[in-house]
Amino acid sequence: MAGNDPEHREEEEAPATAEDEDTGAQVAPIVRLEEVAVTTGEEEEDVLLELKSKLYRFDKDGNQWKERGTGTVKLLRHKETLKVRLVMRQAKTLKICANHLVLPSIRMQEHAGSDKSCVWHATDFSDGELKDEMFCIRFGSVENCKKFMEKVEEIAESQEEKEEKDGGGEATSAAGLLEKLTVKEAQSEEKPAEGASGKKEEEKPETEKKAE
């Protein structure tokens, strides 16, 4: 009996010491985390469609499809220009998998191997420069795939009517894609264009001299 007394005493004293520690002075945090506003470039756009999917890109060199990422594909319409672009980011890293305008030339085709997938060509800017890419996207259901294809085709038709009225072409629409990039990215794309135009202007006097 006596041998059990120290154990009971330790058990009784343990809560007391814990309470003494909990009632200590409050310690202010060493580092204060402030809220940071994160801009995605989508603040001036309205979401027309948003679906979870998996994206693939056709590798011409390897002659095979390569996975670009799993995430949410969005169709966004700019509030002022009314241009619509397709944007997809990876679910965890938020890295851009696809970023291109929905132009009148876009044609959606069902994938031969799956009725949940579709294929299309586009001039994409996800890697920081305009590239002609062939994409394949797969959805969780046939309904979502059809919904995506129908919406893209609807937008492409409306953009074609709009460009006919405005007298613009695909080059103008592709240039509008730069509006959605960061300032640095936009400047890096504009500088080579200015240099190219400058060379053409310098060549004019030489051609005139040859004509004389």
MARKOL-143241 format. One record per residue (C-alpha): residue in three letters; z, x, y. Coordinates in steps of 0.5 Angstrom, whole numbers, padded with zeros to 4 digits, always signed. Example, Ala and Ser with C-alpha at 12.3 -4.5 7.8 and 13.67 -1.06 7.14 Angstrom:
<rs>
ALA+0016+0025-0009/SER+0014+0027-0002/
</rs>
This chain:
<rs>
MET+0000+0000+0000/ALA+0002+0005+0005/GLY-0005+0009+0003/ASN-0009+0003+0006/ASP-0005+0003+0013/PRO-0009+0009+0016/GLU-0016+0005+0014/HIS-0013-0001+0017/ARG-0011+0002+0023/GLU-0018+0006+0024/GLU-0022-0001+0023/GLU-0017-0004+0028/GLU-0018+0002+0033/ALA-0025+0002+0033/PRO-0027-0004+0036/ALA-0022-0002+0042/THR-0026+0004+0043/ALA-0033+0001+0043/GLU-0030-0004+0048/ASP-0028+0002+0053/GLU-0034+0005+0052/ASP-0038-0002+0054/THR-0034-0003+0060/GLY-0036+0004+0063/ALA-0039+0004+0070/GLN-0046+0002+0071/VAL-0051+0008+0071/ALA-0057+0007+0075/PRO-0064+0009+0072/ILE-0067+0016+0073/VAL-0074+0013+0074/ARG-0076+0007+0077/LEU-0083+0004+0074/GLU-0087+0001+0080/GLU-0092-0005+0078/VAL-0099-0002+0079/ALA-0105-0006+0080/VAL-0111-0005+0075/THR-0118-0006+0077/THR-0123-0008+0071/GLY-0129-0009+0076/GLU-0129-0016+0074/GLU-0125-0019+0079/GLU-0131-0022+0083/GLU-0134-0025+0077/ASP-0133-0032+0073/VAL-0133-0032+0065/LEU-0138-0036+0062/LEU-0137-0034+0055/GLU-0131-0030+0051/LEU-0131-0029+0044/LYS-0128-0024+0039/SER-0133-0020+0035/LYS-0136-0013+0032/LEU-0141-0009+0036/TYR-0146-0004+0033/ARG-0151+0000+0036/PHE-0158+0003+0032/ASP-0158+0010+0032/LYS-0165+0012+0032/ASP-0164+0019+0030/GLY-0160+0017+0024/ASN-0164+0011+0022/GLN-0158+0007+0021/TRP-0153+0002+0025/LYS-0147+0005+0027/GLU-0140+0001+0029/ARG-0139+0001+0037/GLY-0132-0002+0037/THR-0129-0009+0035/GLY-0126-0013+0041/THR-0128-0019+0046/VAL-0135-0020+0048/LYS-0136-0023+0055/LEU-0141-0026+0059/LEU-0140-0025+0067/ARG-0143-0028+0073/HIS-0142-0025+0079/LYS-0140-0030+0085/GLU-0145-0028+0090/THR-0151-0025+0087/LEU-0150-0030+0081/LYS-0153-0024+0076/VAL-0150-0025+0069/ARG-0148-0019+0065/LEU-0146-0018+0058/VAL-0139-0013+0057/MET-0135-0012+0051/ARG-0129-0007+0051/GLN-0125-0004+0045/ALA-0119-0009+0043/LYS-0114-0003+0043/THR-0117+0003+0048/LEU-0121-0002+0052/LYS-0127+0003+0052/ILE-0133+0000+0054/CYS-0138-0002+0048/ALA-0143-0005+0052/ASN-0145-0006+0059/HIS-0152-0009+0061/LEU-0155-0015+0065/VAL-0158-0021+0062/LEU-0165-0020+0064/PRO-0171-0025+0063/SER-0174-0020+0058/ILE-0168-0021+0053/ARG-0169-0024+0046/MET-0164-0026+0041/GLN-0166-0026+0034/GLU-0162-0027+0028/HIS-0160-0022+0023/ALA-0164-0022+0017/GLY-0157-0020+0013/SER-0152-0025+0016/ASP-0152-0031+0019/LYS-0146-0029+0023/SER-0150-0024+0027/CYS-0155-0023+0032/VAL-0160-0017+0034/TRP-0163-0016+0041/HIS-0165-0010+0046/ALA-0162-0008+0053/THR-0162-0003+0058/ASP-0155-0001+0057/PHE-0150+0003+0062/SER-0144+0003+0057/ASP-0145+0011+0057/GLY-0145+0012+0064/GLU-0153+0012+0064/LEU-0158+0007+0063/LYS-0161+0007+0056/ASP-0165+0003+0052/GLU-0161+0001+0046/MET-0161-0004+0040/PHE-0155-0008+0039/CYS-0152-0012+0033/ILE-0146-0016+0034/ARG-0142-0020+0029/PHE-0138-0026+0030/GLY-0132-0029+0025/SER-0136-0036+0024/VAL-0144-0038+0024/GLU-0142-0043+0030/ASN-0139-0037+0035/CYS-0146-0033+0033/LYS-0150-0039+0035/LYS-0146-0041+0041/PHE-0147-0034+0044/MET-0155-0034+0042/GLU-0156-0040+0046/LYS-0152-0038+0052/VAL-0155-0032+0053/GLU-0162-0035+0052/GLU-0160-0040+0057/ILE-0158-0035+0062/ALA-0164-0031+0061/GLU-0169-0037+0062/SER-0165-0039+0069/GLN-0165-0031+0071/GLU-0173-0032+0070/GLU-0173-0038+0074/LYS-0169-0035+0080/GLU-0173-0028+0080/GLU-0179-0032+0080/LYS-0177-0036+0087/ASP-0174-0029+0090/GLY-0180-0025+0088/GLY-0176-0020+0084/GLY-0177-0016+0078/GLU-0173-0013+0072/ALA-0172-0006+0076/THR-0169-0010+0082/SER-0164-0013+0077/ALA-0163-0007+0073/ALA-0161-0003+0080/GLY-0156-0009+0081/LEU-0152-0007+0075/LEU-0149-0001+0079/GLU-0146-0006+0083/LYS-0141-0006+0078/LEU-0139+0001+0077/THR-0134+0005+0080/VAL-0136+0008+0087/LYS-0137+0015+0084/GLU-0141+0013+0078/ALA-0145+0009+0083/GLN-0146+0015+0088/SER-0148+0020+0082/GLU-0154+0015+0080/GLU-0156+0014+0087/LYS-0157+0021+0089/PRO-0162+0023+0084/ALA-0166+0017+0086/GLU-0166+0019+0093/GLY-0168+0026+0091/ALA-0174+0023+0087/SER-0176+0019+0093/GLY-0176+0025+0098/LYS-0180+0029+0093/LYS-0186+0023+0094/GLU-0185+0023+0101/GLU-0186+0031+0102/GLU-0192+0030+0097/LYS-0196+0026+0102/PRO-0198+0031+0107/GLU-0201+0036+0101/THR-0205+0030+0098/GLU-0208+0029+0105/LYS-0209+0036+0106/LYS-0213+0036+0100/ALA-0217+0030+0102/GLU-0219+0033+0109/
</rs>
